[in-house]
Amino acid sequence: MARLTAQDWADAALAAIGERGLAAVAVEPLAARLGTTKGSFYWHFANREALIEAALARWEALCTEEIITAVEREPDPEERLRLLFAEVTALAAEDPLELSLLATADHPHVAAVLGRVTERRISYVAALFEELGFAPAEARRRGLLAYTSYLGHTQLAHAVPDALPRGEERGAYLASALDALLRRE
């Protein structure tokens, strides 16, 4: 059997958070899920809070930095924006993790990561709008509006999925939302 890494534990913690919230991060159930003992946990982490911090750092890297890095390969900023929205709305519809984290925003570690992630995401989208020729203040406003649209879309995808279009209609819906954000007044 391969030795588990701290990343394995962090990934298992993220899966548990997505399924049952932050309270689901408990050593014994995670050890059972991973097919190991508590000793493996204590090899990598001093306590539950350290695991939560590692899991949140992993979420920040996977769901923000890696996505930004991937879309940055597209040279056109408008296409980057469209690609970003297609990617993140599809991921968010499949995985309830972000909503679980938002539901526990009062936890100090979660609050800190959500603050960083939110600022990074809004700033990134605002920078795309600036690349498209919008003044910095207007780009920031549109970046914030785009991000709140994403969060609303994510909430609906889990709470009332039938409210959102599917298939080809989904693509047309996302395109129209972005067209509205890109429209010059």
N, C-alpha and C positions, 0 to 999 in steps of 0.2 A: 504494500500500500504506500502511495506517495505521501510524503510529509506535507501536512497542510501549512499554508503560509498565512501571514496576517491578512493578506488580500482575500484569501478564501473566507476567512472569518468575517471580514468587512462585507464581502459580497453576500454572505449568508445573512448578515444583520440587515443589509439593505432589502433583501427579499422578504425577510420577516416584517420589516417596517412597512413595506408596500402591502403586505397581506393583512397585517393586524395592528399596525401602528407602532409607535416607539416603545410601548409597553411590552411588545413581543421580543424585544432584545433582552434575552435572558440566557445565561451561559448553558444550563443543562439542556433546554430544548434545542439550542443551536448546535450543541455538541452532538445530540442525537441526529439532528438533520444532516450533519456533516459526517456522521458515522465514526465519531471519535470520542475522546474523554474530555473532561474539564481540564485535565493537565495540559492538553494541547492549547486550550484557550490561555491558560496562565503562562505558557511559554512565550506567548506573543503580547499579552496585554496584562497590565497591572490590575485592571478592574473593568467593570461594565462601561463606565464613562469613557475610558480610553478606547474601547471598542466603538462606542457611539461616535467619538471624534474621528476615528479612522474610517468608519462607514460614511460619515458625512463628507469627509475629504474625498473619498472615492466617488461619491455621488457628484460632487462639484467637478471633479476631473472628468468623469464619464459624460455627464449630462450637460456640461457647459463647455469646458475647454476642448474636449475631443470633438464635439460637434462644431464648434467655431473653427477649429483647425481643419476639419473636413470640408466645410463650406468655403473656406478661404482659398481652396484650390481653384474655384471658379473665378475667372478674372473680372467678369462684369458684376458690379455691385447690385444692380437690380435682379439679376439672375441669382446672385448669392442670397438676397433677401427672399426670393421666391423658393429657392431650394431649402433655405433654413426653415421657413414656415411649413413647407411640406413635410420635412423631416421631423421637426419637433412636435407638430400636431399629431402625426402618425404614431410617434413613440409615446406621447402622453396618453393617447387613446388606449394603448395597449397596457400601460403600466401605471397603477395607481400610486406609485411611490411619491411623486411630487405632491399630490393631494394629501397623502398621509403626513408628509413633512409640514405642509402648510397648516394642517390641523393641530400640529404640536409646536407651533411657532413661539409659544411661551417658554419652551425649554431653552435655557441659555445657549447651549451649543447649536441647537437648531436655528435659533434666532440669529446668531452670528453668521452662520453659513448662508441662511436665506438672505440676509442683508448683503453679503458679498456677491452671491450668485445673482440676485436681482439687479444690483448695480452693474455688474459685469455684463449681463444680458442686455439691459437697457442701453448701456453705453455702447455696446457693440452694434446694436441695431441703429442707434442714433448716428454712429460713425458711418454706417452704410447710407443713411439718408444724407449725411453731409457729403459723402462721395458723389451722391446723385445731384448735388447742387443746392441743397437746402441750407439756409443759415443755421448756425449752431443751436440757437434757442428753438427754432422751428424743428430742427432735426431731433432735438431732445424730446420735444413734445410728441412728435410722431413716433419716436422710439418707445416712449412710455405708453402711448395709445396702442401701439402694436403689441407690447408686452401684456397689457391688460386684456387685450383681445385674445391673446394666446391663453392666458389664465382662465378666462371665461370659457373658451373653447374646451380646455382641459376639464373644467368642472362639469360642463354639459356632457362631455364624452363619457363620464363615469356616472353622473347622476341621472341624466335623461338622454341616453345615447340616440334614441329615435328622433330627437329634435335636430340632429345634425345630418346633413346629406351624406350619402355614401357613394362609392364607385366614382363614375365620371362626374356626377353632380358635386362630389366633394372637391374635386380639382377646380371646377368652375366657381364654387363657393369661395375657396381660398384665393383664387385669382381675383375675384371681384372685391374681396376684402382688401387685398394688397393694392388693387387698382385705386380704391378709395383712399388708402394711405399715401399713395404716390401722386395723387391728383394735385396739381398746382392750383391754388385758389386765385 
